[in-house]
Amino acid sequence: MINLRSSRVHWATRVGAAGILTLGLMASLGLGQASAARTAPGAPSCSPTVSRQAFGSAFDLYAGKKLPVFRYTLANCTGMRVKVLTYGGIVQSIQVPGRNGREADVVLGFKTLQDYVTKASPAVLANGGPYFGETIGRYGNRIAKGTFQLDGHTYTLPINNGVNDLHGGLVGFGNHVWASREVRAAGAAGVQLKLVSPNGDDGANVGCSCTGFPGRLTVFVTFTLNNAGQLRIHYRATTNKDTVLNLTNHSYFNLAGEASGATYNQKVQINANTYTPTDTTQIPTGAIVPVKGTPFDFRTPHTIGSRINEDNQQLLIAQGYDHNWVLNKTGPTLGGLRLAAHAWDPASGRELTVWTDQPGVQFYTGNFLNGTLVGISGHIYRQSDAYTFETQHYPNSPNQSNFPTTELKPGQVFNSSTIFQFSS
């Protein structure tokens, strides 16, 4: 079992003390089974809230016209606030108190809708856009050479990352305006987003002479926040034709605050004994290898910067960490979700624990932030200023028979949840 001991307190003790085993969410919203609340002494008696405000308008490829965009603010009773945009299903900001009560926005983002539209445009994405906070689909991560076979048919996708397809291609889910509605349940509040992706999406409809993804896909993504500091993201999808699917969230975390600079002194622990090394184009080779004895061994906590500069071919290829870890099937669980990762900032005391039902997580250290983007608070973002925990199926799974399948068929329902839990 992984040892979840931070520099200050054993994590299992924190879980028990916070009473976080309750999700307080409704099955009717696709949020899993509700459970009886277990309230810790001194816990707030108020309920989380959700509110909506207009956030401009943006052109949507599916609609063929501009649509209104809204920003939802989720707030709990302990000072945590999460802002979610209907453009791209984007997590714009997450305000979290530190040990001294001082709040900081712990994710990278932009201030205006126009920033998201222009700086995450298809032209930018073709050069590896930032994807700040986006809901990624249809297929998170890379598909080799933008091609895969399914049911005897060959499907082709846009090449937007070297020689590969990345994060859904030229116009992914993060570039669309989603329908939305508020959701509330015992002990939690949030927003549910809906998007209908047409058959052949990211093919001819984006100007690509390729087939695009098969099937008409209906996707619901629900963000909820509770008083235990848990931001839960639930994904639900159905299709009318066999397809492949890999949904994730691409938030960049910096627990010291999005404008605080390099994260090399923050500590990370990943519940994985193995990872998937890549070729020179960052496509997994198909091998699943032990992390032991490599810079990829985060089974015990250490700072991000302690091994990132080692002479290692995998680190050279990715210019840092940008790999898929194969999550252990053992270790702590929360409401049926397994521990994926734990991170904390010793200076502020903020901690992040990631729980998921997905088999992998992409830990990426912002290697391609090159100082050309100005963030939400007016500061320039540079390499190492944040990191991601993209819970996922493995990259290029449609072309790797030994990887868990990403196929979704008519009559099946894709259901998946990830919890980003914050504390200090």
Buried (B, 14 or more C-beta within 10 A) or exposed (E): EBEBBBEEEEBEEBBEEBBBBBBBBBEEBBBBEBBEBEEEEEBEEEBBBBEBEEBBBBEBBBEEEEBEBBBBBBBBBBBBBBBBBBBBBBBBBBBBBBBEEEEBBBBBBBBEBEBBBEBBBBEBBBEBBBBBBBBBBBBBBBBBBBBBEBEEEEBBBBBBBBEBBBBBBBBBBBBBBBEBEBBBBBBBBBBBBBBEBBBBBBBEBBEBEBBBBBBBBBBBBBBBBBBBBBBBBBBBBBBBBBBBBBBBBBBBBBBBBBBBBBBEBBBBBBBBBBBBBBEEEBBBEBEBBEBEEBBBBBBEBBBBBEBBEEEBEBBEBBEBBBBBBBBBEEBBEBBEBBBBBBBBBBBBBBBBBBBBBBBBBBBBBBBBBEEEBBBBEEBEBBBBBBBBBBBBBBBBBBBBEEBEEBBBEEEEEBBBBBBBBBBB
